[in-house]
């Protein structure tokens, strides 16, 4: 609700601070005293258009500031505040609007600079100014369904439908994503199958390339190796002048000539050991078996190396990593195969979800149609009490029961329509031309929605236009009823309405230092009686008029006094 309103250098207001409480507050005063200025200032806080023309003469800027209290359970306002980055430590936030004579205006919410559109979105959840089409939440067709659901007490069912609807579309998105790539997946799967088969058929194992290359080198050198061994055997042992034969002769001659010379004999012994070592090597060389280097084996090894090299170049993978790469391909293959199964599973889920959503939508529609009839009847009764005897409010529930036409809110489109006279076509509330007529229509609706509407503060301007007598009393009673659940600010010229107020402000203007200035005063009990008397008797206020005013206030209090348990 609106707690404090501060206005500076705005029209004929130099500086003003008003403090409001809950309940019903009225502002009264002579025509032209400045009552409309208060509404204009509030309109600025709701995102209304600003003009330098409203700046008080001699000032460089006008400032309007409002302190608002919001219940943390008030979901729309709290959601908007969180969306713009404002976390309330307590229950209050400040909206400040600065209109400079030159340059662009500034808007602050909770001390943070914001845009006009953000201000409008937030304040639509906080204040309605009846009589001003652009500031009334009940004129917004998009909100009619939410209002009806709240009236019918089916918000939990609506929220459940929205959750299920979102879940359905999440499943559908996954299914469509998989299905959209069906052709591409088929091509990819065919390609993977070919690659996997090729790699499996290749049978390439880690280390195989090195083993084949090593064997091929050995086979390629077999003949050369055999010739080298044969030549070594011949030179070392087999030929007539072989090394072993000649070495033996030399050892015999040295031993014969070195009698009595131990050092030389020791050298002969060393030569004998060397000859024995040569003989051992000769023996081992004779035992060496050189594998037959057949052309077929060499061709087979070369073909294997060629296959391994081809696979490496084709897949850009080293032979030792082929098996790991093959495992990756097989994993992707499995995923694509399972995608078909996943699509089938998702289609099954979608069919089940469709049936469930249609069932929920049917339940919502049933409750909404019942609530629409009841709310239409209650609001129409209110109109009849407000001197609109021939008018009626129709709440139209339209929509399709076809699944493809469902929305996140269900199958229904809800619109609040006014039929001004029998035989005329119902019209949207926003098409109502008269401000006074609109105020009464909205008052009738808000009376019916008194415990359901989440807007905290109602401002009624022109609600008493063209009415009087018993109708005015009915308006007063409705305003009082509404004020039990919502803060009500009402600008009125009728004493019968003003007498029901919980707080009464008088708007007046005077000339101070040759400057016209508007003044707003919170009235005490005696001042309030005098103001009601003025509204009843004009310039001629008598003791009877004062008594009548006091009696009206007393009667208003008595009619709304809480009944004892």
C-alpha positions as CSV (number, residue, x, y, z in Angstrom):
1,X,0.0,0.0,0.0
2,X,1.0,3.7,-0.3
3,X,2.4,4.8,3.0
4,X,3.9,8.2,2.2
5,X,3.6,10.6,-0.7
6,X,6.0,13.5,-1.1
7,X,5.5,16.2,-3.8
8,X,7.9,19.1,-4.5
9,X,7.5,21.9,-6.9
10,X,4.6,20.2,-8.7
11,X,2.0,22.5,-10.3
12,X,0.7,24.7,-7.4
13,X,2.2,22.5,-4.7
14,X,5.5,23.9,-3.3
15,X,6.2,21.1,-0.9
16,X,3.9,18.5,0.5
17,X,4.2,15.3,2.5
18,X,1.2,13.1,3.1
19,X,1.1,10.0,5.3
20,X,-1.5,7.3,4.6
21,X,-2.8,4.4,6.5
22,X,-4.8,1.4,5.5
23,X,-8.6,1.6,5.3
24,X,-10.5,4.2,3.5
25,X,-9.0,7.7,3.0
26,X,-10.9,10.5,1.3
27,X,-9.7,13.8,-0.2
28,X,-12.2,16.6,-0.5
29,X,-12.1,20.3,-1.3
30,X,-13.5,23.0,-3.5
31,X,-13.3,22.6,-7.3
32,X,-9.9,23.8,-8.5
33,X,-8.3,23.4,-5.1
34,X,-5.8,20.9,-6.4
35,X,-7.4,17.5,-5.7
36,X,-6.6,16.4,-9.2
37,X,-3.0,17.3,-8.7
38,X,-2.7,14.4,-6.2
39,X,-4.0,12.0,-8.8
40,X,-1.6,13.4,-11.4
41,X,1.3,13.0,-9.0
42,X,0.3,9.4,-8.4
43,X,0.0,8.8,-12.1
44,X,3.6,9.8,-12.5
45,X,4.6,7.2,-9.9
46,X,2.7,4.6,-12.0
47,X,4.7,5.5,-15.1
48,X,2.4,8.2,-16.6
49,X,3.7,10.6,-19.1
50,X,5.7,13.6,-17.6
51,X,5.8,17.1,-19.0
52,X,7.9,20.1,-17.9
53,X,4.6,22.1,-17.8
54,X,3.8,20.6,-14.4
55,X,6.9,22.1,-12.8
56,X,6.1,24.9,-10.5
57,X,7.1,28.3,-11.8
58,X,10.6,29.3,-10.7
59,X,11.7,25.7,-10.0
60,X,14.1,23.7,-12.1
61,X,12.5,20.3,-11.5
62,X,9.5,18.6,-9.9
63,X,9.9,15.6,-7.7
64,X,7.3,13.0,-6.7
65,X,8.2,10.3,-4.2
66,X,6.2,7.4,-2.8
67,X,7.0,5.0,0.0
68,X,5.2,1.7,-0.5
69,X,4.7,-1.2,1.8
70,X,4.4,-4.6,0.2
71,X,3.6,-7.9,1.8
72,X,6.3,-10.5,1.0
73,X,3.5,-12.9,0.2
74,X,2.4,-10.6,-2.6
75,X,3.9,-12.7,-5.4
76,X,3.4,-10.3,-8.4
77,X,5.1,-7.3,-6.7
78,X,7.9,-9.4,-5.1
79,X,8.6,-11.1,-8.5
80,X,8.9,-7.7,-10.2
81,X,11.2,-6.3,-7.4
82,X,13.4,-9.4,-7.6
83,X,13.5,-9.1,-11.4
84,X,15.0,-5.6,-11.2
85,X,17.5,-6.7,-8.5
86,X,15.8,-5.3,-5.4
87,X,15.7,-7.5,-2.4
88,X,13.6,-6.1,0.4
89,X,15.2,-6.3,3.9
90,X,11.9,-5.1,5.3
91,X,8.5,-4.5,3.7
92,X,9.1,-1.0,2.2
93,X,10.5,0.3,-1.1
94,X,10.7,3.8,-2.5
95,X,9.7,5.1,-6.0
96,X,11.1,8.5,-6.9
97,X,10.4,10.4,-10.1
98,X,12.3,13.5,-11.1
99,X,11.0,15.7,-13.9
100,X,13.5,18.4,-14.9
101,X,12.7,21.5,-16.9
102,X,15.5,20.5,-19.3
103,X,16.9,17.1,-20.2
104,X,15.5,13.7,-19.5
105,X,13.6,12.7,-16.4
106,X,14.8,10.1,-14.0
107,X,13.1,7.2,-12.2
108,X,14.4,5.5,-9.1
109,X,13.1,2.3,-7.6
110,X,14.7,1.4,-4.3
111,X,17.5,3.8,-5.1
112,X,18.2,2.2,-8.5
113,X,17.8,4.0,-11.8
114,X,15.0,2.3,-13.8
115,X,13.0,2.8,-17.0
116,X,9.4,3.9,-17.4
117,X,8.3,0.5,-18.7
118,X,9.8,-1.2,-15.6
119,X,8.0,1.3,-13.4
120,X,4.7,0.6,-15.1
121,X,5.1,-3.1,-14.9
122,X,5.9,-2.9,-11.1
123,X,3.2,-0.4,-10.1
124,X,0.4,-2.2,-12.0
125,X,0.8,-4.8,-9.2
126,X,0.5,-2.2,-6.5
127,X,-2.0,0.5,-7.4
128,X,-5.1,0.9,-9.5
129,X,-6.4,4.4,-10.3
130,X,-10.0,3.9,-11.3
131,X,-11.1,6.5,-13.8
132,X,-7.7,6.4,-15.6
133,X,-7.8,3.7,-18.3
134,X,-4.1,3.3,-18.5
135,X,-3.6,2.6,-14.8
136,X,-6.2,-0.1,-14.1
137,X,-5.1,-3.7,-13.9
138,X,-8.7,-5.0,-14.4
139,X,-8.7,-3.5,-17.9
140,X,-5.8,-5.7,-18.9
141,X,-7.3,-8.8,-20.7
142,X,-4.2,-10.7,-20.0
143,X,-4.9,-10.6,-16.2
144,X,-8.6,-11.6,-16.4
145,X,-7.9,-15.3,-16.3
146,X,-5.6,-15.0,-13.2
147,X,-8.2,-12.9,-11.5
148,X,-10.9,-15.4,-12.2
149,X,-8.7,-18.3,-11.0
150,X,-8.0,-16.4,-7.8
151,X,-11.7,-15.8,-7.3
152,X,-12.5,-19.5,-8.0
153,X,-9.7,-20.6,-5.6
154,X,-8.2,-22.8,-8.3
155,X,-4.7,-21.2,-8.5
156,X,-3.0,-24.4,-7.3
157,X,-4.7,-26.4,-10.1
158,X,-3.7,-23.7,-12.6
159,X,-0.1,-23.8,-11.4
160,X,-0.1,-27.6,-11.6
161,X,-1.3,-27.3,-15.2
162,X,1.4,-24.8,-16.0
163,X,4.1,-27.1,-14.6
164,X,2.7,-30.1,-16.6
165,X,2.4,-28.0,-19.7
166,X,6.1,-26.9,-19.3
167,X,7.1,-30.5,-18.7
168,X,5.3,-31.6,-21.9
169,X,7.1,-29.0,-24.0
170,X,10.4,-30.0,-22.5
171,X,9.8,-33.6,-23.6
172,X,8.6,-32.5,-26.9
173,X,11.7,-30.4,-27.5
174,X,13.9,-33.3,-26.8
175,X,11.9,-35.5,-29.1
176,X,11.8,-32.9,-31.9
177,X,15.6,-32.4,-31.6
178,X,16.2,-36.1,-32.0
179,X,13.6,-36.5,-34.7
180,X,14.8,-33.4,-36.7
181,X,18.3,-35.0,-37.0
182,X,16.8,-38.4,-38.1
183,X,18.2,-38.3,-41.6
184,X,21.6,-37.0,-40.4
185,X,21.6,-39.7,-37.7
186,X,20.9,-42.4,-40.3
187,X,23.7,-41.2,-42.5
188,X,26.1,-41.1,-39.5
189,X,25.0,-44.5,-38.3
190,X,25.7,-46.0,-41.7
191,X,29.1,-44.4,-41.8
192,X,29.9,-45.6,-38.3
193,X,28.8,-49.1,-39.2
194,X,31.2,-49.1,-42.2
195,X,34.1,-47.7,-40.2
196,X,33.6,-50.2,-37.3
197,X,33.4,-53.1,-39.7
198,X,36.6,-52.0,-41.5
199,X,38.5,-51.6,-38.3
200,X,37.3,-54.9,-36.9
201,X,38.3,-56.6,-40.1
202,X,41.8,-55.0,-40.0
203,X,42.5,-56.6,-36.6
204,X,45.2,-54.1,-35.8
205,X,46.6,-54.6,-32.3
206,X,49.0,-52.4,-30.2
207,X,52.6,-53.0,-31.1
208,X,51.8,-55.0,-34.2
209,X,53.3,-52.5,-36.6
210,X,56.7,-52.6,-34.9
211,X,56.7,-56.4,-34.8
212,X,55.9,-56.7,-38.5
213,X,58.5,-54.1,-39.5
214,X,61.1,-55.9,-37.4
215,X,60.3,-59.3,-39.0
216,X,60.4,-57.8,-42.4
217,X,63.8,-56.3,-41.8
218,X,65.1,-59.7,-40.6
219,X,63.7,-61.5,-43.6
220,X,65.1,-59.0,-46.1
221,X,68.7,-59.5,-44.6
222,X,68.5,-63.3,-44.3
223,X,70.6,-64.1,-47.4
224,X,73.2,-61.5,-46.5
225,X,73.4,-62.8,-43.0
226,X,73.9,-66.4,-44.1
227,X,76.7,-65.4,-46.5
228,X,78.4,-63.5,-43.7
229,X,78.2,-66.5,-41.3
230,X,79.5,-68.9,-44.0
231,X,82.4,-66.5,-44.8
232,X,83.2,-66.1,-41.1
233,X,83.2,-70.0,-40.6
234,X,85.5,-70.4,-43.6
235,X,88.0,-67.8,-42.5
236,X,87.9,-68.8,-38.8
237,X,87.9,-72.6,-39.1
238,X,87.0,-74.4,-42.4
239,X,89.6,-73.1,-44.9
240,X,93.1,-74.6,-45.1
241,X,94.7,-71.4,-43.8
242,X,91.8,-70.7,-41.3
243,X,92.5,-68.5,-38.3
244,X,92.2,-71.3,-35.8
245,X,94.7,-73.6,-37.6
246,X,97.3,-70.9,-38.0
247,X,96.7,-69.7,-34.4
248,X,97.4,-73.2,-33.1
249,X,100.7,-73.4,-35.0
250,X,101.8,-70.1,-33.6
251,X,101.0,-71.2,-30.0
252,X,103.0,-74.4,-30.5
253,X,106.1,-72.6,-31.8
254,X,106.0,-70.0,-29.0
255,X,105.8,-72.6,-26.3
256,X,108.7,-74.5,-27.8
257,X,110.9,-71.4,-28.0
258,X,110.0,-70.0,-24.6
259,X,111.3,-72.7,-22.3
260,X,112.4,-71.2,-19.0
261,X,110.5,-67.9,-19.8
262,X,107.3,-67.9,-17.7
263,X,106.1,-64.5,-18.9
264,X,106.1,-65.6,-22.6
265,X,104.5,-68.9,-21.7
266,X,101.7,-67.0,-19.9
267,X,101.1,-65.1,-23.2
268,X,100.9,-68.4,-25.0
269,X,98.3,-69.5,-22.6
270,X,96.3,-66.4,-23.3
271,X,96.5,-67.1,-27.0
272,X,95.2,-70.7,-26.3
273,X,92.2,-69.2,-24.4
274,X,91.5,-66.9,-27.4
275,X,91.6,-69.8,-29.8
276,X,89.2,-71.8,-27.5
277,X,86.8,-68.8,-27.5
278,X,87.0,-68.6,-31.3
279,X,86.2,-72.3,-31.5
280,X,83.1,-71.8,-29.2
281,X,81.9,-69.0,-31.5
282,X,82.4,-71.1,-34.5
283,X,80.3,-73.8,-32.8
284,X,77.5,-71.4,-32.1
285,X,77.6,-69.9,-35.6
286,X,77.1,-73.4,-37.0
287,X,73.9,-73.8,-34.9
288,X,72.3,-70.5,-36.1
289,X,69.2,-71.2,-38.1
290,X,68.3,-68.5,-40.7
291,X,64.5,-68.5,-41.4
292,X,63.7,-69.1,-45.0
293,X,63.1,-65.7,-46.5
294,X,60.4,-66.8,-49.0
295,X,59.0,-64.2,-51.3
296,X,55.4,-65.1,-50.2
297,X,56.3,-64.3,-46.5
298,X,57.9,-61.0,-47.4
299,X,54.9,-60.0,-49.6
300,X,52.5,-60.9,-46.8
301,X,54.5,-58.7,-44.3
302,X,54.7,-55.9,-46.7
303,X,50.9,-56.0,-47.4
304,X,50.3,-56.0,-43.7
305,X,52.4,-52.9,-43.2
306,X,50.6,-51.3,-46.1
307,X,47.2,-52.0,-44.5
308,X,48.3,-50.6,-41.2
309,X,49.6,-47.5,-42.8
310,X,46.4,-47.0,-44.8
311,X,44.3,-47.2,-41.7
312,X,46.5,-44.8,-39.9
313,X,46.3,-42.2,-42.7
314,X,42.6,-42.7,-43.3
315,X,41.6,-42.3,-39.7
316,X,44.4,-40.0,-38.6
317,X,45.1,-42.4,-35.7
318,X,48.3,-44.2,-34.8
319,X,48.2,-48.0,-35.0
320,X,48.7,-48.4,-31.3
321,X,45.6,-46.2,-30.7
322,X,43.3,-48.0,-33.2
323,X,41.5,-50.1,-30.5
324,X,40.8,-47.0,-28.3
325,X,39.4,-45.2,-31.4
326,X,37.3,-48.2,-32.3
327,X,35.8,-48.1,-28.8
328,X,34.8,-44.5,-29.3
329,X,33.1,-45.2,-32.6
330,X,31.2,-48.1,-31.0
331,X,30.0,-45.9,-28.1
332,X,28.7,-43.3,-30.6
333,X,27.1,-46.1,-32.6
334,X,25.3,-47.3,-29.4
335,X,24.1,-43.8,-28.6
336,X,22.5,-43.4,-32.1
337,X,20.9,-46.8,-31.9
338,X,19.5,-45.9,-28.5
339,X,18.2,-42.6,-29.9
340,X,15.5,-44.4,-31.9
341,X,14.5,-46.2,-28.7
342,X,14.5,-42.8,-26.9
343,X,12.2,-41.3,-29.5
344,X,9.8,-44.1,-29.1
345,X,9.9,-43.7,-25.3
346,X,9.4,-39.9,-25.6
347,X,6.4,-40.3,-28.0
348,X,4.8,-42.6,-25.4
349,X,5.4,-40.0,-22.7
350,X,4.0,-37.3,-24.9
351,X,0.8,-39.3,-25.5
352,X,0.3,-39.8,-21.8
353,X,1.0,-36.2,-21.0
354,X,-1.5,-35.0,-23.6
355,X,-4.2,-37.0,-22.0
356,X,-3.3,-35.7,-18.6
357,X,-3.2,-32.1,-19.8
358,X,-6.6,-32.4,-21.5
359,X,-8.0,-33.8,-18.3
360,X,-6.6,-30.9,-16.2
361,X,-7.7,-28.3,-18.8
362,X,-11.2,-29.7,-18.6
363,X,-11.3,-29.4,-14.8
364,X,-10.0,-25.8,-15.0
365,X,-12.6,-24.9,-17.6
366,X,-15.4,-26.4,-15.5
367,X,-14.3,-24.4,-12.4
368,X,-13.8,-21.2,-14.4
369,X,-17.2,-21.3,-16.1
370,X,-18.9,-21.8,-12.7
371,X,-16.9,-19.0,-11.1
372,X,-17.5,-16.7,-14.1
373,X,-21.3,-17.0,-13.7
374,X,-21.0,-16.3,-10.0
375,X,-18.7,-13.4,-10.4
376,X,-20.8,-11.9,-13.2
377,X,-23.9,-12.1,-11.1
378,X,-22.2,-10.5,-8.1
379,X,-20.6,-7.7,-10.1
380,X,-23.9,-7.0,-12.0
381,X,-25.7,-6.7,-8.6
382,X,-23.1,-4.1,-7.7
383,X,-23.8,-2.2,-10.9
384,X,-27.5,-2.1,-10.2
385,X,-26.8,-0.6,-6.8
386,X,-24.7,2.1,-8.4
387,X,-27.4,3.5,-10.6
388,X,-26.6,1.3,-13.6
389,X,-29.8,-0.7,-13.4
390,X,-29.7,-1.9,-17.0
391,X,-26.1,-2.8,-17.2
392,X,-24.5,-6.2,-16.7
393,X,-21.0,-7.6,-16.6
394,X,-20.4,-10.7,-18.6
395,X,-17.4,-12.9,-18.1
396,X,-16.8,-14.8,-21.3
397,X,-15.0,-18.1,-21.2
398,X,-14.0,-19.1,-24.7
399,X,-11.4,-21.5,-26.1
400,X,-11.0,-24.9,-27.7
401,X,-10.8,-28.3,-26.3
402,X,-8.3,-29.4,-29.0
403,X,-4.9,-30.2,-27.6
404,X,-3.0,-28.1,-30.1
405,X,-4.9,-25.0,-28.9
406,X,-3.9,-25.4,-25.3
407,X,-1.8,-22.6,-23.7
408,X,0.2,-22.6,-20.5
409,X,-2.9,-21.5,-18.6
410,X,-5.2,-24.1,-20.1
411,X,-7.8,-24.1,-22.8
412,X,-9.7,-20.9,-21.8
413,X,-9.6,-17.3,-22.9
414,X,-11.2,-15.1,-20.3
415,X,-12.6,-11.6,-20.9
416,X,-14.5,-9.2,-18.7
417,X,-17.2,-7.4,-20.8
418,X,-19.7,-4.7,-20.0
419,X,-23.2,-4.7,-21.5
420,X,-24.4,-1.2,-20.8
421,X,-28.0,-1.8,-21.8
422,X,-30.2,-4.7,-22.7
423,X,-30.0,-5.6,-26.4
424,X,-26.5,-4.0,-26.8
425,X,-23.4,-6.0,-27.5
426,X,-21.0,-6.5,-24.6
427,X,-17.9,-4.4,-24.8
428,X,-14.4,-4.8,-23.3
429,X,-14.0,-2.8,-20.1
430,X,-11.2,-0.8,-21.7
431,X,-13.7,0.5,-24.3
432,X,-15.8,2.3,-21.7
433,X,-15.6,6.0,-22.5
434,X,-16.9,7.6,-19.3
435,X,-14.4,7.9,-16.4
436,X,-17.3,8.0,-13.9
437,X,-19.0,5.0,-15.5
438,X,-15.6,3.1,-15.5
439,X,-15.1,3.9,-11.9
440,X,-18.4,2.4,-10.9
441,X,-17.9,-0.7,-13.1
442,X,-14.5,-1.2,-11.5
443,X,-15.9,-0.6,-8.0
444,X,-18.6,-3.2,-8.6
445,X,-16.0,-5.7,-9.8
446,X,-13.6,-4.9,-6.9
447,X,-16.4,-5.3,-4.4
448,X,-17.0,-8.8,-5.8
449,X,-13.2,-9.5,-5.8
450,X,-12.5,-7.8,-2.5
451,X,-10.7,-10.8,-1.0
452,X,-9.2,-12.0,-4.3
453,X,-7.5,-9.1,-6.1
454,X,-3.8,-8.8,-5.3
455,X,-3.5,-5.0,-6.0
456,X,-2.9,-3.4,-2.6
457,X,-4.1,0.2,-3.2
458,X,-7.2,1.5,-5.1
459,X,-7.5,5.1,-6.0
460,X,-11.0,6.2,-7.0
461,X,-11.3,9.4,-9.0
462,X,-14.7,10.5,-10.5
463,X,-16.5,7.6,-8.8
464,X,-19.2,9.9,-7.7
465,X,-19.8,11.6,-11.1
466,X,-23.5,11.8,-11.9
467,X,-24.8,10.1,-8.8
468,X,-26.4,11.1,-5.6
469,X,-28.9,10.1,-3.0
470,X,-29.2,6.4,-2.3
471,X,-26.7,5.5,-5.1
472,X,-24.1,7.6,-3.4
473,X,-24.7,5.8,-0.2
474,X,-24.3,2.4,-2.0
475,X,-21.0,3.7,-3.4
476,X,-19.8,4.7,0.0
477,X,-20.8,1.3,1.4
478,X,-18.9,-0.5,-1.4
479,X,-15.8,1.6,-0.9
480,X,-15.9,0.8,2.8
481,X,-16.3,-2.9,2.1
482,X,-13.3,-2.8,-0.3
483,X,-11.2,-0.9,2.2
484,X,-11.4,-3.8,4.6
485,X,-9.0,-5.8,2.4
486,X,-7.4,-3.0,0.4
487,X,-6.2,0.5,0.9
488,X,-8.7,2.9,-0.6
489,X,-8.0,6.5,-1.6
490,X,-11.0,8.3,-2.9
491,X,-11.4,11.9,-4.2
492,X,-15.0,12.9,-3.8
493,X,-17.5,15.8,-3.8
494,X,-20.2,13.9,-1.9
495,X,-20.7,14.1,1.8
496,X,-22.3,10.7,1.9
497,X,-19.1,9.1,0.7
498,X,-16.7,11.3,2.7
499,X,-18.5,10.5,5.9
500,X,-17.5,6.9,5.7
501,X,-13.7,7.6,5.6
502,X,-11.2,6.4,8.2
503,X,-9.0,9.3,7.3
504,X,-10.1,12.6,5.8
505,X,-7.9,15.2,4.0
506,X,-9.0,18.6,2.9
507,X,-7.5,20.2,-0.1
508,X,-7.5,24.0,-0.3
509,X,-5.5,26.7,-2.0
510,X,-4.4,30.2,-1.0
511,X,-2.2,33.0,-2.1
512,X,1.1,33.4,-0.2
513,X,3.6,36.1,-1.3
514,X,1.6,36.6,-4.5
515,X,1.9,32.8,-5.3
516,X,-1.0,30.4,-5.5
517,X,-0.3,27.4,-3.3
518,X,-2.2,24.2,-2.7
519,X,-2.5,22.9,0.9
520,X,-3.6,19.5,2.1
521,X,-4.6,19.0,5.7
522,X,-5.4,15.9,7.7
523,X,-8.6,16.8,9.5
524,X,-9.3,16.0,13.2
525,X,-12.8,15.1,14.3
526,X,-14.2,18.6,14.6
527,X,-12.6,19.8,11.4
528,X,-14.0,16.8,9.6
529,X,-17.5,17.7,10.8
530,X,-17.1,21.2,9.4
531,X,-15.8,19.9,6.1
532,X,-18.8,17.5,5.8
533,X,-21.1,20.4,6.7
534,X,-19.5,22.5,3.9
535,X,-20.1,19.7,1.4
536,X,-23.7,19.5,2.5
537,X,-24.5,23.2,2.8
538,X,-22.0,25.1,0.7
539,X,-21.2,28.6,2.0
540,X,-24.2,28.6,4.3
541,X,-23.3,26.4,7.3
542,X,-25.7,26.3,10.1
543,X,-25.9,24.5,13.4
544,X,-28.3,22.1,11.8
545,X,-25.9,21.4,9.0
546,X,-23.1,20.7,11.5
547,X,-25.5,18.4,13.4
548,X,-26.4,16.7,10.2
549,X,-22.7,16.2,9.3
550,X,-21.9,14.8,12.7
551,X,-24.9,12.4,12.5
552,X,-23.7,11.2,9.0
553,X,-20.3,10.4,10.4
554,X,-21.8,8.6,13.4
555,X,-24.2,6.6,11.3
556,X,-21.4,5.6,8.9
557,X,-19.3,4.4,11.9
558,X,-22.2,2.5,13.4
559,X,-23.1,0.8,10.1
560,X,-19.6,-0.6,9.8
561,X,-18.9,-1.3,13.5
562,X,-17.5,-4.8,14.0
563,X,-20.3,-7.0,15.4
564,X,-19.6,-8.7,18.8
565,X,-18.9,-12.4,18.7
